[in-house]
Amino acid sequence: MARRSSGSGGWLFLGAIALIFLVPKEVWIWLGVIGVGVLGFYLLRTHLSKKPAQPAREPTLADLTRGSRQSFQPSAERATGSRPSSSLPDAAARRARSATERAGTSTDEFYSAPTAAHQPASSFSVPKAPDGFGDGRWVPPGESIHVAGVNLPGGMIYVGGRMRAPNGHTDPCLISGQMKVADVGNYRSRQMGYWPSYAEASPYERRAYLSWLSEGRCAPDCDIGYVFLFFYGLERRVIVDSRDDPSARQDWPKIAAELRRLLSIYGESHSFRRYAGELLSWIELEGSSGELYKQPVPDFPKTYELPLYLRLALGQAAVDRAPIPGELALAWLRLNPQTSLRTAATRCADEFGRLFIQRYHEEHGSGLVLPRNRTKLKFVYQAASSGLRGARITMGFDDIPDVTALTAPIKKLAEIANRCTDDLGSYSRLMGKDPSAAAGLEGRVLLPASLWPPAAQAKLQTLTAQMRDGRLSLTLQELVVALGGTKQAISRELVRALARALEGTGLGIEPHVLAGARIPKERDTVVLFSQPTTEASVGSGNEYRTAALTLQLAAAMAQADGDFNEREIAHLRAEIQGWSHLTPAEQSRLHAHLQFLTAEPPTLAALKKKLEEFSNMAKEKLAAFMASMAQSDGFVSPDEVKFLEKVYKALGVEPKRVFSDVHALGAGGAPISVAQAETQGFRLDAARIASLQEDTARVSALLSSIFVEEPAALATQTPDPEPDSEQDDDAFGPLGLDVEHSALLRLLLSRPEWTRSELEDAATDLDLMLDGALEQINEAAFDAFDEPLCEGDDPLTVNTELLEKIEA
C-alpha cells in the first residue's frame, strides 16, 4: 500500500510537469500578471485596514490634579498594540473604569467636545483685530484709542490697516498699525513734505505725529505738516463720509469747534487758515437755511477770500433789497481781504466792534442796501488733502450775486472804521502799555462814554439829574469819585480825557481844558453843563475867546470890592444873552464859564499876558467896556475904581481916564472930583445904565474884532494823538495792484476755471475792461513768480497754486 501510494503520487507529479509544458507560453504570462495584481490588491487592503499604534496619552490637568488619588499610567493596550490575556469580567471592569476616568477628565480640561449626535462640530471665534489693523474706521470725538503703544485721546481720526481715498490711493490721513513706528520722534522739527501722508512718512515722523496727537494737539510750535495731516481726516469726514452716511453730520458741530480751536493755535499759517476757513464755511452753509443775513454771524478766520457764508448772506440781502444789519456789516469789514484795519481795531476788538455798529447805524440808519450786481456766486471747494485732489466739489446758489465784485460799499465801511480807530487810539496805546490801567477810570475816560460799563453810565446819569438850569458845580475830585475813580492824584492827561469823554455824552466842562485853559486841581471847582455833541468844538473861535476874556475881566473887577453879588452876576448873564453875534452853543458855554468864574475868579496878574496880544485900538475899546461894566450894580465903589485903574494900566491906557470915563458914562454929566471918587465912589443914573445895557451888543461886536492874530495862550490846543502806524494788514493789494484789480484777482483765485461771460460780469461790476485787467494781473504775476496767473480764453484756467505764494 505504501509503495502503491508512492507510485501514484509520482505519476501525478510527472503529469503535472507534462501539463505545464503543454500549456502555451502566452497563457502563463497572463496568469502571472493576474497573480501579481491579486497579490498587490491583497497587500494594499491589508495595509489600509491595519490600525496604527496609538502613542502613550499625555496627562491632562485632571490627571495631574488627582495626585495621590490615582497615579496616571499610559494604557498598555495603546502602548503595545496587543490585547492582554484576561477574563471577560476583568476586561469589562477595565472598560468601565476607563470610561469613568474619561468622564472625569472632560470636566477639568481647557476645552470640551460635544458628545451628542445633534450638536455641531467643535469650533472657535477669531479674535478682533488690534487697533490699527483691519478696515479703517472713524474714531468718534471723545473716544481714545491705542496705536503702537501710544494712547490717542479725543478721537476725530481714522485708524485701520486699509482705507482708500477718492483718488484710489491709500488715504493720507489713515493711521495704520501695520506701519513701523520709531521709538522717538520730534514734531517740532520741520520734516513733513508739502503733501503729508502717514503711509509715506518715515517711522520717526509717524512717532512725532502720534506724540502730537497724544499730547492733545495743542503744541503751538508743532510743524504745520502734522496739523494738516490731522486736518485731512476732518476734511474727509465732512466732505466724503457725509455724502453716503447721514450720521456723519452729527460730528459736524464738534468738528467745527475743533477747527476753531486749531485756528486759535495755528492760525498764523496763511495756508492752514484758508483751508480750515473754507471747511468751516462748508459746514456752516450745509447746516443753515433761510435768510442768512437775519441770523447770527458765525465766527470765521480772516483768509485770502471773504468767507462763502458771508458772501451768500450779503448776496441774499442784495436780492431782497434788505438793509445790511450792523453785525453782518462788521463781519464783512473784518473779514474782507481788501480791508486794512489799524491796531486799535484788533487790540481793542470788542470796543471797536460796539463803536463801529453804533456809528454805522448813526450814519446809515437801519443799514446799507446793496445793489444787485451781475457776478453770480459759485463755490468750488479746493481740498487740502491729496486724496481729494482732482475731485470736483462744488456748491451752486442759483441767481445769488457775488458782492465781492463791489468796492463802493466796503469803502464806506472802511471810512467808518477809520473814524472809530481814531477815537480808540489813546485807549489802544494805554492798553498796549498798561492793561491794568486801561481797566480803570484812566482807561475808561479814553473811551467814548457809549462804551462805558453800565454801572459807570448809571453814575453819569445820576450826575446829569443833579443839574439845575442845565449846570452843576462841584470839585474836580468829587467829579472823579462820582464817576468811579479814586481820591488819588489826578493827572493832566486824565482831566483832558475826562473832558473829551464827557463831550461825547452831551456834557461840557468848564474850564475849557481842551481849548487851552488851565488844568484845575483836585479841590478846584468845575462846572458841568449841557452841550450837544455836535457843538463840541465851541470855544475855539475869536468871537468866543474875546467874550470869555471880557467876562474874566468883569469877574475880576466885580471881586475887587470883595462882593461878587447876584445883581452883578445877573447883569453879566444879561450881557451874554445880548451878544447876538454869538451862537446859542457859545452863549451856553459862556454861562457855564461865568458860573465857574464866580467860584474861581481870575486875578488881573493872570490876565496880563492875554491882554498883551491886543492892539492899541482894541485896548481902548476894552477899557471903555470895563468902565461900563463897573456900573452894572448902580454904584462904583472905591475898590472898583482902584481895580479899573489897574486894568487901564495893564492895557496901556492912562489910569487917570478912569474917573472921566466912568463919570461920562454914568453920572449924567454931574462933575465929580477925584478925591470924592476915591472916598465915596460914584452914584449912577438908572436911566443911563439902561441905555448902556441896550448898547452892550454893539460894544461886544466891536470887541470881537480885537484879535488880528490868534493869541498864543488862547490858541493852545490839545496835541493831536500820535499817529498809529501799526497795521494789521498790508496797505497795498496783492502783487501791488489797486483795489479794483485786487478784487478781480481774488475772484479769479476762488475757482480753478471761469467762463468768459462770468468774467465779463465781474469786470463790469468792477468798472474794468476785462482783457486789459487780465493782462495787468498776468504781468504782475510774471514779475513776482515768473509765470502767469491765468491762461486760455473761454474757459479761462486759473493757476490756483499761486495762491500759496501770494498769501506768503
C-alpha positions in Angstrom: 0.0 0.0 0.0 2.8 2.2 0.8 4.6 1.6 -2.5 1.3 2.0 -4.5 0.6 5.2 -2.8 4.1 6.4 -3.5 4.0 5.4 -7.2 0.7 7.1 -7.9 2.0 10.3 -6.4 5.0 10.1 -8.7 2.8 9.8 -11.7 0.7 12.7 -10.7 3.9 14.8 -10.4 5.1 13.7 -13.8 1.6 14.5 -15.3 1.7 18.0 -13.8 5.1 18.7 -15.3 3.9 17.4 -18.6 0.8 19.6 -18.4 2.9 22.6 -17.6 4.9 22.1 -20.8 1.8 21.5 -22.8 0.2 24.9 -21.8 1.1 27.7 -24.2 3.6 30.4 -23.0 1.1 33.3 -23.5 -1.3 31.7 -21.1 1.3 31.5 -18.4 2.2 35.2 -18.9 -1.4 36.3 -18.4 -1.8 34.0 -15.4 1.4 35.7 -13.9 0.0 39.2 -14.5 -3.3 38.2 -12.8 -1.5 36.7 -9.9 0.7 39.8 -9.3 -2.4 42.0 -9.5 -4.3 39.9 -6.9 -1.2 39.9 -4.6 -0.9 43.7 -4.8 -4.6 44.2 -4.1 -4.3 42.0 -1.1 -1.3 43.7 0.4 -2.9 47.2 -0.1 -6.1 46.1 1.6 -4.2 44.6 4.4 -2.2 47.9 5.0 -5.3 50.1 4.9 -7.3 48.0 7.3 -4.4 47.8 9.8 -4.9 50.3 12.8 -1.8 52.4 13.7 -0.3 52.1 17.1 -1.6 54.8 19.4 1.1 56.8 21.3 1.1 57.0 25.0 -1.6 59.5 26.2 -0.2 62.7 27.8 -1.6 63.5 31.3 -4.4 66.1 31.4 -4.9 68.8 34.0 -7.3 66.5 35.8 -4.8 63.7 35.9 -2.2 66.0 37.4 -4.6 67.3 40.0 -5.7 63.8 41.1 -2.2 63.4 42.7 -2.3 60.8 45.4 -5.8 59.5 44.5 -4.6 57.9 41.3 -1.2 57.8 39.5 -1.5 58.3 35.8 -0.3 55.2 33.7 -0.4 55.0 30.0 -2.6 52.3 28.6 -0.8 49.0 27.9 -3.1 48.3 25.1 -2.2 51.6 23.3 1.5 51.2 24.2 2.0 47.6 22.8 -0.8 47.4 20.3 -1.8 43.9 21.6 -4.8 42.7 23.7 -3.7 41.4 27.1 -4.9 38.0 28.1 -7.7 38.4 30.7 -11.1 37.1 31.5 -14.2 38.8 30.2 -15.3 40.2 33.6 -11.8 41.8 34.1 -12.0 43.4 30.6 -15.4 44.8 31.3 -14.3 46.3 34.5 -11.3 47.9 32.9 -13.5 49.4 30.2 -15.9 50.8 32.8 -13.1 52.3 34.8 -11.6 53.9 31.6 -14.9 55.5 30.7 -15.3 56.9 34.3 -11.8 58.4 34.0 -12.6 60.0 30.6 -15.8 61.4 32.0 -14.0 63.0 35.0 -11.3 64.3 32.8 -13.7 66.1 30.4 -14.9 68.5 33.1 -11.4 69.6 34.1 -9.7 70.1 30.8 -9.3 73.5 29.0 -11.8 72.6 26.3 -14.9 70.5 25.9 -16.1 68.5 22.9 -19.7 67.8 22.0 -20.9 64.3 22.7 -24.5 64.4 21.4 -25.1 63.4 17.8 -27.2 66.5 17.1 -24.6 69.1 18.3 -22.3 70.9 15.8 -18.7 70.0 15.4 -16.1 71.7 17.5 -15.4 75.4 16.5 -13.8 78.7 17.8 -14.2 82.5 17.1 -11.4 84.7 15.5 -10.5 87.5 18.0 -10.9 91.1 17.0 -8.0 92.7 15.1 -5.9 95.1 17.2 -6.3 98.8 16.7 -4.6 99.9 13.5 -5.4 96.7 11.6 -8.4 95.7 9.5 -10.6 98.1 7.7 -10.1 101.8 8.5 -12.7 103.4 10.8 -13.5 106.8 12.1 -12.8 107.2 15.8 -15.7 109.4 17.1 -15.0 112.6 19.0 -14.1 112.0 22.7 -13.0 108.4 22.2 -9.5 107.2 23.0 -7.6 104.5 21.1 -4.1 102.9 21.3 -1.8 102.7 18.3 1.8 101.5 18.5 1.6 101.6 22.3 0.5 105.3 22.3 -2.8 106.5 23.7 -4.5 108.9 21.3 -7.3 110.8 23.2 -10.0 112.9 21.7 -10.9 110.8 18.6 -11.6 112.5 15.2 -9.0 110.4 13.4 -9.1 107.4 11.1 -7.4 104.2 12.3 -7.0 100.9 10.4 -5.0 98.8 8.1 -6.6 99.8 4.8 -8.8 102.7 3.6 -9.0 104.1 0.1 -9.2 107.8 -0.8 -11.5 109.0 -3.6 -8.5 109.1 -5.9 -7.9 105.3 -5.4 -4.8 105.5 -3.3 -4.4 104.9 0.5 -5.9 107.9 2.3 -3.1 110.0 3.7 -4.9 110.6 7.0 -5.2 106.9 7.8 -3.2 105.8 10.9 -2.2 102.2 10.1 -1.0 99.8 12.8 0.9 97.9 10.1 3.3 100.7 9.6 6.6 100.8 11.5 6.9 103.4 14.2 10.2 104.6 15.7 10.8 104.9 19.4 11.4 108.6 19.2 10.2 111.5 17.1 10.1 115.3 17.3 7.1 117.0 15.9 8.8 120.4 16.4 11.3 119.8 13.7 10.4 120.6 10.1 10.1 117.1 8.5 6.8 116.6 6.7 6.5 117.3 3.0 4.1 119.6 1.2 1.6 116.7 0.8 2.0 114.8 4.1 0.8 111.2 4.3 1.0 108.8 7.2 1.7 105.8 5.0 4.6 107.6 3.2 6.0 109.2 6.3 9.2 107.8 7.9 9.0 105.9 11.2 10.4 108.9 13.0 7.7 111.2 11.5 5.0 108.7 12.5 6.2 108.7 16.1 6.3 112.5 16.1 2.7 112.6 14.7 1.4 110.1 17.3 3.2 112.1 20.1 1.5 115.3 19.0 -1.9 113.6 18.9 -1.3 112.0 22.4 -0.5 115.4 23.9 -3.8 117.0 22.9 -3.0 118.5 19.5 -2.1 121.8 21.1 1.6 122.4 20.9 2.0 125.8 19.2 5.5 125.1 17.8 4.4 121.9 16.0 5.3 121.5 12.4 2.3 122.6 10.4 2.5 119.4 8.3 1.3 117.3 11.2 -1.6 119.7 11.7 -2.6 119.3 8.1 -2.3 115.5 8.4 -4.9 115.6 11.2 -7.0 118.2 9.2 -7.2 115.7 6.3 -9.2 113.4 8.5 -11.7 116.2 9.4 -12.0 117.1 5.7 -12.7 113.5 4.7 -15.4 113.2 7.4 -17.2 116.3 6.3 -16.8 116.0 2.5 -16.7 112.3 1.8 -18.4 110.4 4.7 -21.3 112.7 5.0 -22.2 112.1 1.3 -23.2 108.5 2.0 -23.6 108.4 5.7 -26.1 110.8 7.2 -25.0 110.0 10.7 -21.6 111.6 9.9 -23.3 115.0 10.1 -23.7 114.5 13.9 -20.0 115.1 14.3 -20.0 118.4 12.4 -20.6 120.7 15.5 -17.6 119.1 17.3 -15.5 119.2 14.1 -16.3 122.9 13.7 -15.4 123.6 17.3 -12.1 121.7 16.8 -11.3 123.7 13.7 -11.8 127.0 15.6 -9.6 125.7 18.4 -6.8 124.7 15.9 -7.2 128.1 14.2 -6.6 129.9 17.5 -3.3 128.0 17.8 -2.1 127.6 14.2 -3.9 130.4 12.5 -0.7 132.3 11.7 -0.2 129.8 8.9 -1.9 131.5 5.9 -2.4 128.2 4.2 -4.0 126.4 7.1 -6.2 129.4 7.9 -7.5 129.4 4.4 -8.3 125.7 4.1 -9.8 125.5 7.6 -11.8 128.6 6.9 -13.3 127.0 3.7 -14.2 123.8 5.5 -15.9 125.9 8.2 -17.9 127.7 5.5 -18.9 124.4 4.1 -20.1 123.2 7.5 -22.0 126.4 8.2 -23.7 126.5 4.8 -24.7 122.8 4.8 -26.2 123.3 8.3 -28.0 126.6 7.6 -31.0 127.6 5.6 -33.3 130.6 5.1 -32.3 134.2 5.1 -28.7 134.1 6.4 -28.5 137.9 6.8 -31.1 137.7 9.6 -29.2 135.1 11.5 -26.2 135.5 13.9 -22.9 135.6 12.1 -20.7 132.6 12.9 -17.0 133.1 13.7 -14.7 132.8 10.8 -10.9 133.4 10.4 -9.7 136.1 8.0 -8.3 134.5 4.9 -7.5 135.5 1.4 -11.2 135.4 0.4 -14.3 136.6 2.1 -15.9 133.5 3.7 -18.6 131.9 1.5 -21.2 132.1 4.3 -20.9 136.0 4.3 -20.9 136.2 0.5 -24.1 134.2 0.4 -25.7 136.2 3.3 -24.8 139.6 1.6 -26.0 138.3 -1.8 -29.4 137.3 -0.3 -29.8 140.7 1.2 -29.0 142.3 -2.2 -31.6 140.2 -3.9 -34.2 141.0 -1.2 -33.2 144.7 -1.1 -32.8 144.3 2.6 -30.6 146.6 4.8 -27.4 145.0 6.0 -27.5 144.5 9.8 -24.7 146.1 11.8 -23.2 142.7 12.9 -23.1 141.5 9.3 -21.5 144.8 8.1 -18.9 144.5 10.9 -18.1 140.9 9.9 -17.8 142.0 6.2 -15.4 144.7 7.2 -13.2 142.5 9.4 -13.0 139.5 7.1 -12.7 141.4 3.8 -9.2 140.7 2.5 -9.1 144.3 0.9 -9.5 146.0 4.3 -6.5 147.1 6.4 -7.6 147.6 10.0 -5.3 149.6 12.3 -4.0 148.3 15.6 -6.8 149.8 17.7 -9.4 147.7 15.8 -7.6 144.5 16.6 -6.1 145.2 20.1 -9.5 146.6 21.3 -11.6 144.3 19.2 -14.7 144.4 21.5 -14.7 148.1 21.9 -14.1 148.6 18.2 -17.0 146.3 17.3 -19.5 148.1 19.5 -18.4 151.5 18.4 -18.5 150.6 14.7 -22.0 149.3 15.0 -23.1 152.5 16.8 -21.6 154.8 14.2 -22.8 152.5 11.3 -26.4 152.9 12.3 -25.9 156.7 13.1 -24.8 157.2 9.5 -26.9 154.6 7.6 -29.9 154.2 9.7 -31.1 150.6 9.5 -28.2 149.7 7.2 -26.8 149.8 3.7 -28.8 148.4 0.9 -26.6 146.7 -1.7 -27.2 146.8 -5.4 -27.8 143.5 -7.2 -24.6 143.1 -9.3 -24.1 140.8 -12.2 -21.4 138.5 -10.9 -23.0 135.2 -9.7 -22.0 133.4 -6.6 -20.5 129.9 -7.1 -18.3 127.9 -4.7 -15.7 125.4 -5.7 -14.2 123.7 -2.7 -10.4 123.3 -3.1 -9.4 120.4 -0.9 -6.2 120.3 1.1 -5.9 116.5 1.2 -4.1 114.9 -1.7 -6.7 112.1 -1.5 -9.3 114.6 -2.7 -7.2 116.4 -5.3 -8.9 116.4 -8.6 -12.4 115.8 -7.2 -14.9 118.4 -8.3 -16.7 119.6 -5.2 -19.0 122.5 -5.9 -21.9 124.3 -4.4 -24.3 126.4 -6.5 -26.6 129.2 -5.4 -28.9 129.9 -8.4 -29.1 133.6 -9.1 -27.4 135.0 -6.0 -24.9 137.7 -6.8 -21.3 137.7 -5.5 -20.9 141.0 -3.7 -17.1 140.7 -3.5 -17.2 142.3 -7.0 -18.4 145.5 -5.4 -15.9 148.0 -4.0 -18.1 151.1 -3.1 -19.9 149.5 -0.1 -16.7 148.3 1.6 -15.1 151.7 1.1 -18.0 153.3 3.1 -17.5 150.8 5.9 -13.7 151.5 5.9 -14.4 155.2 6.4 -16.5 154.5 9.5 -13.8 152.1 10.7 -11.1 154.8 10.4 -13.1 157.3 12.5 -13.7 154.6 15.1 -10.0 153.8 15.3 -9.2 157.5 15.7 -11.4 157.6 18.7 -9.9 154.5 20.2 -6.3 155.4 19.5 -5.5 156.7 23.0 -7.2 153.8 24.7 -5.4 151.3 22.5 -2.0 152.8 23.3 -2.8 152.7 27.1 -3.8 149.1 26.8 -0.6 148.3 25.0 1.4 149.9 27.8 -0.6 149.1 30.9 -3.6 146.8 30.5 -4.4 147.1 34.2 -4.7 150.9 33.9 -6.9 150.5 30.9 -9.5 148.7 33.1 -9.9 151.6 35.5 -11.2 155.1 35.2 -8.0 156.2 33.5 -8.7 153.9 30.6 -12.5 154.3 30.7 -12.3 158.0 30.1 -10.3 157.4 26.9 -13.3 155.5 25.5 -16.4 157.2 24.2 -19.0 157.2 27.0 -21.3 155.0 25.0 -18.8 152.2 25.5 -18.6 152.6 29.3 -19.8 149.8 31.5 -23.5 150.0 32.6 -22.5 150.9 36.2 -20.4 153.9 35.0 -23.1 155.1 32.7 -25.6 155.0 35.6 -23.3 157.2 37.7 -23.1 159.6 34.8 -26.9 159.8 34.6 -27.0 160.5 38.3 -24.8 163.5 37.8 -26.9 164.7 35.0 -30.0 164.5 37.1 -28.5 166.9 39.7 -28.1 169.7 37.2 -30.2 172.8 37.7 -30.7 175.2 34.8 -28.5 172.8 32.9 -25.4 173.3 35.0 -23.8 171.7 38.0 -20.8 172.9 40.1 -18.6 170.5 42.0 -14.9 170.0 42.7 -12.8 168.0 40.3 -12.2 165.4 43.0 -15.9 165.0 43.5 -16.4 164.5 39.8 -13.8 161.9 39.5 -15.1 159.9 42.5 -18.6 160.2 41.2 -17.6 158.5 38.0 -15.9 155.6 39.8 -12.4 156.9 40.3 -10.3 157.1 43.4 -9.1 160.0 45.6 -5.5 159.7 44.3 -3.7 162.4 42.5 -5.4 163.4 39.2 -3.1 163.8 36.2 -3.4 166.4 33.5 -4.0 163.6 30.9 -6.9 162.2 33.0 -8.6 165.6 33.1 -8.3 166.2 29.4 -9.5 162.6 28.7 -12.4 163.1 31.0 -13.4 166.3 29.3 -13.3 164.6 25.9 -15.3 161.7 27.1 -18.0 164.0 28.6 -18.3 165.9 25.4 -19.3 162.6 23.7 -22.3 162.3 26.1 -23.6 165.8 25.6 -21.9 167.4 28.6 -19.3 170.2 28.5 -16.9 171.1 31.3 -15.5 174.4 32.4 -12.8 175.4 32.5 -12.4 174.5 28.8 -9.2 172.5 29.2 -9.5 171.2 25.6 -9.1 174.8 24.3 -6.0 175.5 26.4 -7.5 176.6 29.8 -5.5 175.9 32.9 -5.9 172.4 34.3 -7.8 172.6 37.6 -6.5 170.9 40.7 -8.3 168.3 42.8 -10.1 170.8 45.0 -10.8 173.4 42.3 -14.4 173.9 41.1 -15.5 172.7 37.8 -18.9 173.2 36.1 -20.7 170.6 34.0 -23.3 171.9 31.5 -25.5 170.5 28.8 -23.9 170.8 25.4 -25.0 169.0 22.2 -22.3 166.6 20.8 -22.4 168.4 17.5 -21.2 171.6 19.3 -18.2 170.0 21.0 -15.8 172.4 19.1 -17.4 175.5 20.6 -14.9 177.8 22.3 -12.2 178.0 19.7 -13.4 181.0 17.7 -12.1 184.5 18.0 -15.5 186.0 18.9 -16.0 183.5 21.7 -12.5 184.0 23.2 -13.0 187.7 23.2 -16.2 187.4 25.0 -14.7 185.0 27.5 -11.8 187.3 28.2 -14.3 190.1 28.7 -16.1 188.0 31.3 -12.9 187.2 33.0 -12.0 190.9 33.4 -15.5 191.7 34.5 -15.4 188.9 37.2 -12.0 190.1 38.4 -13.4 193.7 38.7 -16.5 192.5 40.4 -14.4 190.7 43.0 -12.4 193.9 43.6 -14.8 195.1 46.3 -14.9 191.6 47.8 -18.6 191.1 46.8 -19.4 189.4 43.6 -23.2 189.7 44.2 -26.2 188.3 42.5 -27.0 191.6 40.9 -23.7 191.7 39.1 -24.0 188.1 38.1 -27.5 188.8 36.7 -26.1 191.8 34.8 -23.4 189.7 33.2 -25.9 186.9 32.2 -28.0 189.6 30.6 -24.9 190.8 28.7 -24.2 187.2 27.5 -27.8 186.9 26.2 -27.4 190.3 24.4 -24.3 189.2 22.5 -26.2 188.3 19.3 -23.1 187.7 17.3 -22.5 184.5 19.3 -24.3 181.2 18.7 -26.6 179.7 21.3 -24.0 177.0 22.0 -21.3 179.7 22.6 -23.7 181.5 24.9 -24.4 178.3 26.8 -20.7 177.7 27.4 -20.2 181.4 28.5 -23.0 180.9 31.1 -21.1 177.9 32.4 -17.9 179.8 32.3 -19.4 182.7 34.3 -20.6 180.2 36.9 -17.0 178.9 37.1 -15.7 182.5 37.4 -18.0 183.1 40.4 -16.2 180.3 42.3 -12.7 180.7 40.8 -12.3 184.4 39.8 -9.1 185.2 37.9 -6.6 187.8 39.0 -5.5 190.7 36.9 -2.0 189.4 37.0 -3.2 186.2 35.4 -4.9 188.1 32.6 -2.0 190.5 31.8 -0.3 188.1 29.4 -3.5 187.7 27.4 -4.0 191.5 27.3 -0.6 192.0 25.7 -1.8 190.5 22.5 -4.3 193.3 21.9 -3.8 196.2 19.5 -3.9 199.8 20.9 -7.3 200.4 19.4 -8.6 197.2 20.9 -7.2 198.1 24.3 -9.0 201.5 24.2 -12.3 199.7 23.4 -11.8 197.1 26.1 -11.0 199.9 28.7 -14.2 201.7 27.9 -16.2 198.5 28.1 -14.7 197.7 31.5 -15.8 201.2 32.7 -19.3 200.5 31.6 -19.3 197.0 33.3 -18.3 198.7 36.6 -21.7 200.4 36.6 -23.8 197.3 36.4 -24.9 197.4 40.1 -25.6 201.1 40.0 -22.6 202.0 42.2 -18.9 202.2 41.6 -17.0 201.5 44.8 -13.6 203.0 45.6 -12.1 199.4 45.3 -13.6 199.1 41.8 -12.2 202.4 40.9 -8.7 201.3 42.0 -9.2 198.0 40.1 -10.2 199.9 37.0 -7.0 201.9 37.3 -5.0 198.7 37.3 -6.9 197.4 34.3 -6.2 200.7 32.4 -2.6 200.5 33.3 -2.4 196.8 32.2 -4.0 197.9 28.9 -1.5 200.7 28.5 -4.3 203.3 28.9 -3.8 206.4 31.1 -5.2 205.4 34.6 -6.4 209.0 35.2 -9.0 208.5 32.5 -10.9 206.1 34.7 -12.7 208.9 36.5 -13.6 210.8 33.4 -14.8 207.7 31.6 -16.9 206.5 34.5 -18.3 210.0 35.0 -19.1 210.5 31.4 -20.8 207.1 31.0 -22.9 207.0 34.1 -23.0 210.2 36.2 -25.4 212.1 33.9 -22.9 214.9 33.3 -22.6 216.0 37.0 -18.9 216.8 37.8 -17.1 214.8 40.5 -13.7 215.2 41.9 -11.1 212.6 42.0 -10.9 212.7 45.8 -14.6 212.2 46.1 -14.5 209.2 43.7 -11.7 207.6 45.7 -13.5 208.0 49.0 -17.2 207.9 48.2 -17.4 206.2 44.8 -20.0 207.0 42.1 -23.8 207.1 42.2 -25.1 206.3 38.7 -28.2 207.3 36.9 -30.5 204.3 36.4 -31.8 205.6 33.0 -28.3 206.0 31.7 -27.4 202.5 32.8 -30.4 201.0 31.0 -29.3 202.9 27.9 -25.8 201.4 28.2 -27.2 197.9 28.6 -29.0 198.3 25.3 -25.7 199.2 23.7 -23.9 196.2 25.0 -24.3 194.1 21.9 -22.7 196.8 19.8 -19.8 197.1 22.1 -19.3 193.4 22.3 -19.4 193.1 18.5 -16.6 195.7 18.3 -14.6 193.7 20.8 -14.9 190.6 18.5 -12.5 192.3 16.1 -9.8 192.6 18.7 -7.7 189.6 17.6 -5.8 190.2 14.5 -3.8 187.0 15.1 -4.7 184.2 17.4 -3.1 184.8 20.8 -0.6 182.1 21.6 -2.0 181.5 25.1 -5.6 181.0 23.8 -4.6 179.1 20.7 -3.0 176.3 22.8 -4.8 173.1 21.9 -4.6 169.6 23.0 -2.0 168.0 20.7 -3.3 165.6 18.1 -3.0 162.0 19.0 0.2 160.5 17.8 -0.4 158.5 14.6 -0.9 154.9 15.0 1.5 153.5 12.5 1.0 149.8 13.4 -1.1 148.0 10.8 -2.5 144.5 10.8 -2.6 144.2 7.1 -0.6 145.5 4.2 -1.8 148.9 3.0 -1.5 147.8 -0.6 -3.2 145.0 -2.5 -1.6 141.7 -3.6 1.1 142.0 -6.2 0.9 145.8 -5.8 -2.4 146.0 -7.6 -5.1 148.7 -6.9 -8.4 148.0 -5.2 -10.4 147.1 -8.3 -7.7 144.8 -9.8 -7.1 143.2 -6.4 -10.8 142.4 -6.2 -10.7 140.7 -9.6 -7.6 138.8 -8.7 -9.2 137.4 -5.6 -12.3 136.4 -7.6 -10.1 134.6 -10.1 -8.3 132.6 -7.4 -11.6 131.5 -5.8 -12.1 129.0 -8.7 -9.8 127.0 -11.0 -11.9 127.7 -14.1 -14.1 130.6 -15.3 -16.2 131.1 -18.4 -15.7 134.4 -20.3 -19.3 135.5 -19.6 -18.8 135.1 -15.9 -15.6 137.2 -16.0 -17.2 139.9 -18.1 -19.9 140.3 -15.5 -17.3 140.6 -12.8 -15.3 143.1 -14.8 -18.5 145.1 -15.4 -19.2 145.2 -11.6 -15.7 146.5 -11.0 -15.7 149.0 -13.9 -12.8 147.3 -15.6 -12.0 146.3 -19.2 -11.7 142.5 -18.9 -8.8 141.9 -21.4 -6.8 144.8 -20.1 -7.4 143.8 -16.5 -6.3 140.2 -17.1 -3.2 141.4 -18.9 -2.3 143.6 -16.0 -2.8 140.8 -13.5 -0.7 138.4 -15.5 2.1 140.9 -15.9 2.1 141.3 -12.1 2.2 137.6 -11.6 5.1 137.3 -14.1 7.0 140.0 -12.3 6.5 138.2 -9.0 6.7 134.5 -9.8 7.8 134.2 -13.5 4.5 132.5 -14.5 1.1 133.8 -15.5 -1.9 133.6 -13.2 -4.4 132.6 -15.9 -4.4 131.1 -19.3 -7.0 130.5 -22.1 -9.9 132.4 -23.3 -13.2 130.5 -22.8 -13.0 128.8 -20.4 -10.1 130.6 -18.6 -7.9 128.4 -16.4 -6.5 129.8 -13.2 -3.3 128.6 -11.6 -4.7 128.4 -8.1 -1.5 127.1 -6.7 -0.1 130.6 -6.9 -2.4 131.5 -4.0 0.0 130.0 -1.6 2.8 132.2 -2.9 0.6 135.3 -2.9 -0.5 134.7 0.6 3.1 134.3 1.8 
